Amino acid sequence: NIDIVILGMHAKKDNPELKEAQRMNLKIQSYPEFLALLSEKKTRVVIAGSDGKTTITAMILHALEYHGIETDYMVGAPANENSKNLSMGNKNDFVLLEGDEYLSSIIDPQPKFLWYTPEITLISGIAWDHINVFPTFDDYVTQFEIFIYSIKAGGILIYNEEDEVLKKLVESIEHPIKKIGYNSPDHFIDKGQTYLETDEGNLPLMVFGSHNLQNLAGAQWISQLMGLDRSDFFESMPSFKGVSKRLELFSKGKNNFLFKDFAHSPSKVKATSLAFKNQFERKKIIVCLELHSYSSLDSKFIKQYANSLDSVDEALIFYDFEALKIKNKTAIFPMTIEREFDHNSLTVFTEVSKLQTSLLGRNYSNVVMVMMSSGNFGGINWVALGECFI
């Protein structure tokens, strides 16, 4: 009596449940295909791009909820431990979907966002990622080109004009849709606080960095298309705290801060590092980056990280040889990482015990420490590290 078996992207071909479903000849769908089926009668709004998808989606949801507007949605990561990733019902006309370019499942290799055929779309930018699926930059860009053509005729594309690759692609495409570019809004930083300049006055924000200001500008456009006017959107932003592991303040003391961030691709690492340097210009900025994804652990891709940490005072790089084995990657030697990152104060760790000893033995006075990873740093003691900043 099973209608559909939903296959997640992390299940492998030898997954016993998948093999049994295939033996029984059951209907198997990837998660995005199933969401497309559930939402086929709704107006689909898709947030895509290499960076910022989750934050933009969360900003829109926060603004709508702040003003009592309900919508269906799927977001990649919840804003906090009490929020959900998915809400889908029958009474809402819109559905807001985070559109990932990664493959849908092990038996469905097309990008997830190609299932959605949206009426309204935002693309935040294009920066090569997922080298295990898209081996060249051109392969990667092509997925976004196909996605733009999948927007329904008469639909709307909101895009980040400050991304040169994206801007060139959008301008080259002939498709009967409306194209609207956005740029960073006016803002300033004063005493470690970012303020948004609006017609209603200067609004203090909890998020910071040029990438998040771009995210905010894009979110404003989508919110407007979903029924929320500009001034109401801005009114909601000072209370937006961000998304879990996106510039997340984990611990703070009198003059120091410990942040967690999801940044792992070269463009994200560079943008996030610069954001911290600009926000805390009088403090020492230390970034601890875990190389954890398929791309970051690829010996050919590692050179993409060149100069990505130039804006920080000290860099710590951690990767686990076990992660390399799991992903069937050949070993990358520490000297290769040192050469490719090309930073004048960089230390490479391959053992979590040595990394933890280094982290817990430091003086963090007047320091901002940023832990960047899509993983968990091999299971370091977060409680002990947090106590260094009390």
N, C-alpha and C positions, 0 to 999 in steps of 0.2 A: 504493500500500500504506500510505497514511497513515490512522491511526485517528482522531486528533483533532488539530486545530490549536488551540493555546492562545494566546489573545489577551490581552496585557498591557494595563494601564490607560493606558499612555502612547502606544500606537499610535493614530494618527489614522485617519479614515475613508478617506483617500487612501493609506494605507500599501500599497505594492505587493504585499507578501506576503498581506495581508488581502484585497485585491482579487482576487488570483489564487486564493486559497482559496475565495472566494465564486463565482468563475467556474467552478471545478471542482466546486462544490456539495459541498465537504468539510464534515465536522462541525466546528464552531467552538465552543469553550467559553472562558469567562473563567477566569482562574487560580483564583478561589474556587469556581467551579462544578466545576472539575476536582478540587480538593482535597476538595470535598464528595463527589464520586464515589469517590475513593480511600479515604475514611474512613467510608463509609456503614455499615460493620459494627462500628465502634468507638464507644465512649462519647466523645462530643464535648464538650470543655470550651472555652468561648469567652471570651476576655478583650476586653471592649469599653469604650467611653467616649471622650470627646473628648481626654482627657489620660492619660498614664501606661500605656497599653496595653503598649508594648514593655518598659518597666521592670518592670511586674508579671509579665509572661510570663517575662522573664529571671530575676527573683527566684525564681519557682516552679521553673524549670528548674535553677537553681543549687542550690536546696535539695534537689531530688530527686537530682541528680547527686552532691551531697555525701554523701548516704546510700546511693548505689548503686542508686537506683530508676530504671529506664528508662521512657521514654514517647516516643511520636511527637509531633512538634510542627511548628509553623510560626510564626516570630517575625519581626516587621517589620525588625529590624536585629540583627545579631549582637553578642554581648556583647564580643567582641574579634576581632582579625584571624584567629585560629585556629579560631573557632567557626562554625557553619553557621546558615543561616536556616531550613532545612527538613530534617526527618528523618522518613521514612515507611516502614514495613515491615509485616510480617504477624504479628509475634509479640506486640505490645503491645496491651492492651485499651483504653487511653486514647489520645486525641490532643488535644493542647493547641494551640489556634489563636488567634492574634491576630485579632480581628474588627474590621475597619475599616468605617466608615459611608460611605466614599467610593464612587462608582460602580464597578461591576465591570469594565466596559470601554466602549469607544465605542459598541458595539452592544448592550450589556447595562447599562442605566442604573440597575438596582436596586442598593442598597447591598451591598457585599461580604458583610457579616455575615448577610444574610437567606438565604444559601445553606446555612447550617450547621445549622439546627434543633437546637440543643444540648440536652443533658440537664443540664448545669451551666454557669452563666454568671456572670460578674462584670461589672458596669458601674461604672466609676470616677468618672464625673461627666459633666455635659452643659454644654458652653460653645460657643456658636454658632461654626461654622467652615464652610469650603467654600461661600462665598457664591455662587460660580459654578455650583453645583449646587443649593443650597438657599437661595433668595434671601431668605427671611425666617426669623426665629427659630422661628416655629411650624412651618414646613416641616422644619426641622432636628430639632426635638423629636419630631415625628411619626415619624421614622425609628426612633428608639429605642422608641417605643410599639409600632410594628409588630414590632420585633425582640423585645421582651419577649413578645409574643403568639406568636412563633415558637418559644419554648422549649417543649419537649415536655411534655405534661401529666404532672404528678408530678415535674417537674424542680425544680432549685434555682436561685434568683437571689440572688447576693451583691451588695450595693450599698453605696455610700458614703453614709451617712446625713448627712454634713456638707455634702453638695451639696444645696441647697434645691430646685433645679429637679428633680433626679433623685428626691429623696425624695417630693416631691409627686406626680410621675408614677407612681412605683412604688405608692404608697398608693392611687392612684385606679384602678388596674388590677385587674379581676376576672378572674383566670386561675388554673386549678388547679395552682399551683406553690407551693413553699415560698420565702418571702422572708426573707433574713437581712441585717440592716444591720451595718455596721462603722464604727468611729471610729478616730481617731489613737491609737496606743498611748502609754502613759506613757513619758516620755523627759525628758532634760535636756541642756543644752549646757555644757561646762566647758572653758575655754581653747581654743576653736575645735574641740572634739571633741563630736560628738553621741553620747549613750549611751542605749541602750534599757533600760528598767527591766523586769526579768522575775523570775520565781520563782527562776531560777538565778543571779541577780545582775545587775549593770549591765554590759551588753554594748556595747563601742565599735563604732560603725558607720563605714564608709567613705562612705556616702551621707548626705545631710542635707537638711533642708527639710521643712516640714509636708506638702507634696505627696508626698514620698517616704516619709514615715512613714505616710501614708494608704495609699500603694501597698503598703507592707510589711504593713499590717494585712489588706488584701484578699488579698494573696498567701498569707498564713498560712491563711486560711479555705480557699482553693482547694487548697493543698497538703494540708490535713487531709482534705478530701473525696477527694483522690487517694491517700490512704493514709499520710500523714506526720503524726505527732502534733505537738502544739504546741511542746513542749520541743525536739524534734529540729529543727523549723523554725528556732526562735530560735538554736539552736546553730550553724546554717549561715550566719546573716546577717553576722556580723563579717567574713567572708571574701568577701562579695559586693562587687565593685568597681564595679558599675554597668554601663551600656551605653555603647557608643561614641557620643560626642557628646551624652550625657546627663550633665551635670555632670562632664564628662571633664577631668581635670587634664592640661593639655598641657605646661606648663612651670612651674617654681617656682625662686625664689631664696631668699636668707636671710630676707627679710621680705615677699616678694611672690608672687603666684600668677597664672597665666594659664589660664583655663578655656574649653572649648568646650561649647556647649549647643545643642540642637535647638529650643529654645523659639522660637516665631514667632507663635502666636495670642495675642490679648490676655490670656487667662486664664493661659497658660503663661508669658508674659513677666512678668506681675505676680507669680505664685507663685514663679518662679525668682529674680527680683530680691529679693523679701522673704527668701527662703531664704539668699541670700548675705549680706544685711545682718544677719540674725540670727546666722549662723554666724561672720562676721568683723566683729563690731560695732566693733572698734577700728581698722579699716582703711578706707581710702577705696575705695568700690566704684564702678567705672566699667563701664557696659554699652555694648557696641557691637552694635546690632541691625540686621540686614539685612532690609529689607522685600522678600520674594522670592516669597511664595505669591500665588495668585490673590486671596485675600481681602485680604491686607495691602496689595496694590497697587490696591485698589478705592477710589475717592474717597468712596463712600458708607459703606464699612465702616471707613475709617481712624479715624473718631471713636470706635470701640470701644476704641481704645488709650488713651483719656483716663485719666490718672493711673496707668497701668500701671507707670511707672518712678519713681513718687514715692519709693520706698524707697532709691534709689541716689543717689550724690553727683553723678555726671556721666553724661550720656547722649550717645552718638554714633549717629546714624541714617544708614544707607547704603541707597540703592537705585539701580539701574542703569536708565537710560532704554531700553537695549536690551531688558531684561527686560519693560518695559512694552510695547514693540512686539511682542515674541514672544507675549505674552499678550493682545494687542489691547486694551490698556488705555490710556485717555487719560492724559496727563501729570498728575502730582500736584506742585504747586509746593511748594518747601521751606517757604514761609511757612504753607502749609496744614498741613503736618506739625508745625511748631513750635506752631501754635495748638491742634491736636487733642491732641497729647501733653501740652501744658501743663506743661512741666518748666522749672525756673528755671535749669538749666545744660545746654542741649541744642544740639548742632551737627549740621547736616544735610550729608551728602556725596552727590554724584551722580556723582563720578568716582573710580575706584578708586585712581588715582595720588595724588590729594589725600588720600584716606583713609589710604593707606599712609604717606605723608609725615608725617601727623599722628600715626599710631600709633608709628612708629619714632623720632620726635623727642621723645618724652615721658620724663619722669623717673618711674619706676614704684616708687620707694621707698615701702614700706608701702601698696601698692596691690593690690587684687584686680581684675583685668580679666576680664570675661566676654564672650566673642564668641558672640552668639546668632543662629542662622540655620538655615533648612532648605536653604540654598544654600551657596556657597563664597566670598562676599564678592568676587566678580569675579576671583578668582585671586590674592589677595594673597600675599606672600612669608611663609609660615608659619614657615619656618626662621629668617629674620631677626627676626621678631616674637618667637619663642620665646627667642632669644638675649638679648632685652632683660630676661629674667627669670632669668638665670643669675647 
